[in-house]
Amino acid sequence: MSPRLEKYLREKRVQVDRTLEQVLPLEDREPRVIHRAMRYSVFAGGKRLRPILAIAAYRIAGGSQEAILVPACGLELIHTYSLIHDDLPCMDDDDYRRGRPTSHKVFGEAMAVLAGDAMTALAFECLLAQDRKNCFPEGAQLGAARAVARAIGTVGLVGGQVMDISNDARDGRKETLEETCGRKTGALIETSLECGGLLAGADSRVLGALRRYGKGLGLGFQIIDDVLNVTGDPRRMGKAAHSDQARDMVTFASLLGVEAAREEARRRIAQAKSSLEFLGDVAWPLLEIADYVLERES
């Protein structure tokens, strides 16, 4: 990671965390247990990749207002909800996330489900927060909210999870695996970039480029996740290794082999970066984030 990207990511994480602190209910607000559960998972760490992608896309498309931070945090809340539900015994049944016991291990299964539900509702409050200073083009927030709703529904995240836990994703076909990952992981990444563009009033050419970049980045991200599940250090990842193999999951690493999977990730990331070439130097954060996704170890 270059020094300028490291500085950029650090600064954006601080901004996102500060805003999350403001939008999340305090732990002493009733009902206290649900607010403790929400904050436990949100502030467990994490890269804040999705809100940072939205912020970067917003800036690249010409946006300049700090108001982007609140809707961007809505994307992080959606992502965190998906992790809480993904870890449940009825889903992937994971005991650890980001180096800490998962939500249901601390608060119980019912409260973990409700924490995820509450985060989804709060996410749309963030996406549709009152634009008192007219920072966004008319209708942009509605467009962004619609895009997120689509990305997390049955054609996106939920549909991908259904495929992931059913026999649909276990037919051993690369096309099926790509569709599953494109829905479960890629859709929210792609839509995070789309939201940034919409909120900046980007034209159709820029929006299309951001979506193509997001599609390639999302798939590349998931492929590297699959590789790290085989080769990664559990202490650095904050979760168990080889869990996909233990559940007999079809992944890019198991289907293609580790080295071929890495090469597939490189190809997808290269495609993602090529979609932004016409934007020039202004797109440097997204170009370097793509390289970081490819090289990451956790």
C-alpha positions as CSV (number, residue, x, y, z in Angstrom):
1,M,0.0,0.0,0.0
2,S,1.4,3.4,-1.0
3,P,1.9,6.0,1.8
4,R,-0.8,8.3,0.2
5,L,-3.4,5.5,0.2
6,E,-2.5,4.6,3.7
7,K,-3.1,8.2,4.8
8,Y,-6.3,8.5,2.7
9,L,-7.8,5.3,4.2
10,R,-6.8,6.3,7.7
11,E,-8.4,9.7,7.4
12,K,-11.6,8.4,5.9
13,R,-11.9,5.7,8.5
14,V,-11.7,8.3,11.2
15,Q,-14.4,10.4,9.5
16,V,-16.6,7.3,9.1
17,D,-16.2,6.2,12.7
18,R,-16.9,9.7,14.0
19,T,-20.1,9.8,12.0
20,L,-21.1,6.3,13.0
21,E,-20.7,7.4,16.6
22,Q,-23.1,10.2,16.0
23,V,-25.8,8.2,14.1
24,L,-25.9,5.1,16.3
25,P,-28.0,5.2,19.5
26,L,-26.0,5.4,22.7
27,E,-25.7,2.3,24.8
28,D,-27.6,3.8,27.7
29,R,-30.7,4.5,25.6
30,E,-33.5,2.1,26.1
31,P,-33.8,-0.7,25.1
32,R,-30.1,-0.8,26.2
33,V,-29.3,-4.4,25.1
34,I,-30.1,-3.8,21.4
35,H,-28.1,-0.7,21.3
36,R,-25.1,-2.4,23.0
37,A,-25.4,-5.2,20.5
38,M,-25.5,-2.8,17.5
39,R,-22.4,-0.9,18.7
40,Y,-20.6,-4.0,19.6
41,S,-20.6,-5.2,16.0
42,V,-20.2,-1.8,14.3
43,F,-17.2,-0.8,16.4
44,A,-15.5,-4.2,16.3
45,G,-13.0,-2.9,13.7
46,G,-13.2,-3.4,10.0
47,K,-11.8,-1.6,6.9
48,R,-14.9,0.6,6.3
49,L,-14.4,-0.2,2.6
50,R,-17.9,0.4,1.4
51,P,-18.4,3.8,2.9
52,I,-14.9,4.8,1.7
53,L,-15.7,3.6,-1.8
54,A,-18.9,5.8,-1.7
55,I,-16.9,8.8,-0.5
56,A,-14.2,8.3,-3.1
57,A,-16.8,8.0,-5.9
58,Y,-18.6,11.1,-4.7
59,R,-15.4,13.1,-4.8
60,I,-14.3,11.8,-8.1
61,A,-17.8,12.7,-9.6
62,G,-17.4,16.3,-8.3
63,G,-19.0,16.2,-4.9
64,S,-17.5,18.3,-2.2
65,Q,-19.8,18.3,0.8
66,E,-19.2,16.5,4.1
67,A,-22.9,15.5,3.9
68,I,-21.8,12.3,2.1
69,L,-20.6,10.9,5.4
70,V,-24.1,10.1,6.7
71,P,-25.4,8.1,3.7
72,A,-22.0,6.5,3.4
73,C,-22.3,5.2,7.0
74,G,-25.7,3.7,6.0
75,L,-23.7,1.4,3.7
76,E,-21.5,0.3,6.6
77,L,-24.5,-0.4,8.7
78,I,-25.9,-2.6,5.9
79,H,-22.6,-4.4,5.6
80,T,-22.4,-5.0,9.4
81,Y,-26.0,-6.3,9.5
82,S,-25.1,-8.8,6.8
83,L,-22.1,-10.1,8.8
84,I,-24.1,-10.5,12.0
85,H,-26.7,-12.6,10.1
86,D,-24.1,-14.5,8.1
87,D,-22.4,-15.6,11.4
88,L,-25.7,-17.1,12.8
89,P,-25.9,-20.8,13.5
90,C,-28.6,-21.1,10.8
91,M,-26.2,-19.6,8.2
92,D,-22.4,-20.0,8.4
93,D,-22.3,-20.7,12.2
94,D,-19.1,-18.7,13.0
95,D,-17.9,-18.1,16.5
96,Y,-15.5,-15.3,15.8
97,R,-15.6,-12.1,13.7
98,R,-12.7,-9.6,13.6
99,G,-11.0,-11.4,16.4
100,R,-14.0,-11.2,18.8
101,P,-16.9,-13.5,19.6
102,T,-19.7,-13.0,17.1
103,S,-22.8,-11.1,18.1
104,H,-25.0,-14.2,18.8
105,K,-22.3,-15.6,21.0
106,V,-22.4,-12.5,23.2
107,F,-26.0,-11.4,23.0
108,G,-27.9,-14.5,21.9
109,E,-29.4,-15.4,18.6
110,A,-32.6,-13.5,18.9
111,M,-30.8,-10.2,19.8
112,A,-28.3,-10.7,17.0
113,V,-31.1,-11.0,14.5
114,L,-32.8,-7.9,15.9
115,A,-29.5,-6.0,15.9
116,G,-29.2,-6.7,12.2
117,D,-32.8,-5.7,11.6
118,A,-32.3,-2.4,13.5
119,M,-29.2,-1.6,11.5
120,T,-31.0,-2.1,8.2
121,A,-33.7,0.4,9.3
122,L,-31.1,2.9,10.6
123,A,-29.2,2.5,7.3
124,F,-32.1,3.8,5.3
125,E,-32.6,6.7,7.8
126,C,-29.0,7.6,7.0
127,L,-29.5,7.3,3.2
128,L,-32.6,9.5,3.4
129,A,-31.5,11.9,6.1
130,Q,-32.9,15.4,5.6
131,D,-30.7,17.4,3.2
132,R,-31.1,20.8,5.0
133,K,-28.3,22.5,3.0
134,N,-29.3,21.1,-0.4
135,C,-26.0,19.3,-0.7
136,F,-27.4,16.7,-3.1
137,P,-29.2,17.0,-6.4
138,E,-32.9,16.7,-6.3
139,G,-34.0,13.0,-6.1
140,A,-30.4,11.7,-5.6
141,Q,-31.1,10.4,-2.1
142,L,-34.2,8.5,-3.3
143,G,-32.2,7.1,-6.2
144,A,-29.4,6.0,-3.9
145,A,-31.9,4.4,-1.4
146,R,-33.6,2.5,-4.2
147,A,-30.2,1.2,-5.5
148,V,-29.3,0.0,-2.0
149,A,-32.7,-1.7,-1.5
150,R,-32.2,-3.5,-4.8
151,A,-28.7,-4.5,-3.9
152,I,-29.6,-6.1,-0.6
153,G,-32.8,-7.9,-1.7
154,T,-33.5,-11.1,-3.5
155,V,-31.7,-10.0,-6.7
156,G,-28.7,-9.0,-4.5
157,L,-27.4,-9.9,-1.1
158,V,-30.3,-12.0,0.2
159,G,-30.5,-13.9,-3.1
160,G,-26.8,-14.6,-2.9
161,Q,-27.1,-15.8,0.6
162,V,-29.9,-18.1,-0.4
163,M,-27.7,-19.5,-3.2
164,D,-24.8,-19.8,-0.8
165,I,-26.7,-22.0,1.7
166,S,-28.6,-24.1,-0.8
167,N,-27.5,-26.6,-3.3
168,D,-27.8,-23.9,-6.0
169,A,-24.2,-22.8,-5.3
170,R,-22.7,-26.2,-5.1
171,D,-23.0,-27.4,-8.7
172,G,-19.3,-26.9,-9.4
173,R,-19.8,-24.4,-12.2
174,K,-17.8,-21.2,-12.2
175,E,-20.7,-19.3,-13.6
176,T,-22.9,-20.2,-10.6
177,L,-20.1,-19.2,-8.2
178,E,-19.7,-15.9,-9.9
179,E,-23.4,-15.2,-9.8
180,T,-23.5,-16.1,-6.1
181,C,-20.6,-13.9,-5.2
182,G,-21.8,-11.1,-7.4
183,R,-25.0,-11.0,-5.4
184,K,-23.8,-11.8,-1.9
185,T,-20.6,-9.7,-1.9
186,G,-20.4,-7.7,-5.1
187,A,-23.8,-6.1,-5.2
188,L,-23.2,-3.9,-2.1
189,I,-19.7,-2.9,-3.2
190,E,-21.0,-2.0,-6.7
191,T,-23.9,0.0,-5.2
192,S,-21.6,1.8,-2.8
193,L,-19.8,3.3,-5.7
194,E,-23.1,4.0,-7.5
195,C,-24.5,5.8,-4.4
196,G,-21.4,8.1,-4.3
197,G,-21.9,8.9,-8.0
198,L,-25.6,9.5,-7.7
199,L,-25.2,11.8,-4.7
200,A,-22.7,13.9,-6.6
201,G,-24.9,14.2,-9.7
202,A,-22.6,12.1,-11.9
203,D,-23.6,11.7,-15.6
204,S,-24.4,8.4,-17.1
205,R,-20.9,7.8,-18.4
206,V,-19.3,8.2,-15.0
207,L,-22.0,6.2,-13.3
208,G,-21.5,3.4,-15.7
209,A,-17.8,3.4,-15.1
210,L,-18.2,3.3,-11.4
211,R,-20.6,0.4,-11.6
212,R,-18.2,-1.6,-13.9
213,Y,-15.4,-0.8,-11.5
214,G,-17.5,-1.9,-8.6
215,K,-18.5,-5.1,-10.3
216,G,-14.9,-6.1,-11.0
217,L,-13.7,-5.0,-7.5
218,G,-16.5,-6.9,-5.8
219,L,-15.6,-10.2,-7.5
220,G,-11.9,-9.7,-7.0
221,F,-12.5,-9.0,-3.3
222,Q,-14.5,-12.2,-2.9
223,I,-11.9,-14.3,-4.8
224,I,-9.1,-13.0,-2.5
225,D,-11.4,-13.8,0.5
226,D,-11.6,-17.4,-0.7
227,V,-7.9,-17.6,-1.1
228,L,-7.2,-16.2,2.4
229,N,-9.6,-18.7,3.9
230,V,-7.1,-21.3,2.7
231,T,-3.8,-19.5,3.0
232,G,-4.4,-16.7,5.5
233,D,-3.3,-16.3,9.1
234,P,-6.3,-16.6,11.4
235,R,-4.7,-14.1,13.9
236,R,-4.5,-11.4,11.2
237,M,-7.9,-12.2,9.7
238,G,-9.7,-12.3,13.1
239,K,-11.6,-15.5,12.1
240,A,-11.0,-19.1,11.6
241,A,-9.2,-20.4,8.5
242,H,-10.3,-23.4,6.4
243,S,-13.9,-22.8,7.5
244,D,-15.1,-23.0,3.8
245,Q,-13.5,-26.4,3.4
246,A,-15.0,-27.6,6.7
247,R,-18.5,-26.7,5.4
248,D,-17.8,-28.2,2.0
249,M,-18.4,-24.9,0.3
250,V,-17.6,-24.4,-3.4
251,T,-15.2,-21.4,-3.6
252,F,-12.9,-20.0,-6.2
253,A,-9.9,-21.5,-4.3
254,S,-11.5,-25.0,-4.2
255,L,-12.8,-24.8,-7.8
256,L,-9.8,-23.3,-9.5
257,G,-7.0,-23.9,-7.1
258,V,-5.2,-21.1,-5.1
259,E,-2.8,-19.9,-7.8
260,A,-5.5,-19.9,-10.6
261,A,-7.9,-18.1,-8.2
262,R,-5.3,-15.4,-7.6
263,E,-4.8,-15.0,-11.4
264,E,-8.6,-14.7,-11.8
265,A,-8.6,-12.0,-9.1
266,R,-5.8,-10.1,-10.9
267,R,-7.8,-10.2,-14.2
268,R,-11.0,-8.9,-12.5
269,I,-9.1,-6.1,-10.7
270,A,-7.4,-5.1,-14.0
271,Q,-10.8,-4.9,-15.7
272,A,-12.1,-2.8,-12.8
273,K,-9.2,-0.3,-13.1
274,S,-9.5,-0.1,-16.9
275,S,-13.0,1.2,-16.6
276,L,-11.8,4.3,-14.8
277,E,-8.9,5.2,-17.1
278,F,-10.7,8.0,-18.9
279,L,-11.1,9.9,-15.5
280,G,-7.4,10.5,-15.2
281,D,-5.6,11.3,-11.9
282,V,-8.7,12.2,-10.0
283,A,-9.5,8.5,-9.8
284,W,-6.3,7.5,-8.0
285,P,-8.0,6.5,-4.7
286,L,-10.1,3.9,-6.4
287,L,-7.2,2.7,-8.6
288,E,-5.0,2.2,-5.5
289,I,-7.8,0.6,-3.5
290,A,-8.2,-2.0,-6.2
291,D,-4.5,-2.9,-5.9
292,Y,-4.9,-3.0,-2.1
293,V,-7.8,-5.4,-2.4
294,L,-5.6,-7.7,-4.5
295,E,-2.7,-7.6,-2.1
296,R,-4.4,-7.6,1.2
297,E,-3.7,-10.3,3.9
298,S,-6.8,-10.0,6.0
